[in-house]
């Protein structure tokens, strides 16, 4: 799997600093970026009721043809990606590290083969591990790419609480 440089549609290109947009590389269906993307971010820890309510929404999103964009890193985000892809849904996965060591699991591999998934990053291959700093930068990119946002839970003390201004930069977020 060889990543290629990505060209953003004009409406997305205006949301990102040019130097960041020029660093984007990915594998999979780059045409997904032309869709209206539903940004999905959740804290690492969330109550069980939030998990159940969110997974119920995944079926609706898949049926409606929504394309989710997320890092799909927290436990809830991972479960959403698995559920979405098993339902033949579409997604854009944003890595918080370089692509050199990215190896898709079988569910992601199938979605890549079926053009239902794009995996992208703005990090060079030398960034091999996700850190707090790269995760925050990745989440910022997710929010910049999203036309709408669904943020089901923000844990007390989470750094996501400081991002309300980013959530509101484009269209409103969904809660």
Protein Blocks (a to p, Z undefined) as FASTA:
>chain_A
ZZddddddfklmmmpcfklmmmpccedjfklmmpccddddddfbdcfklmmmmmmmmmmm
mmnopacddeklammlmmmmmmmmmnopacddddfbdfklgccdfklmmmmmnopaccdd
fbdfklmbdcfklmmmmmmmmmmmpmbdcdfbccehiaklmmmmmmmmmccddZZ
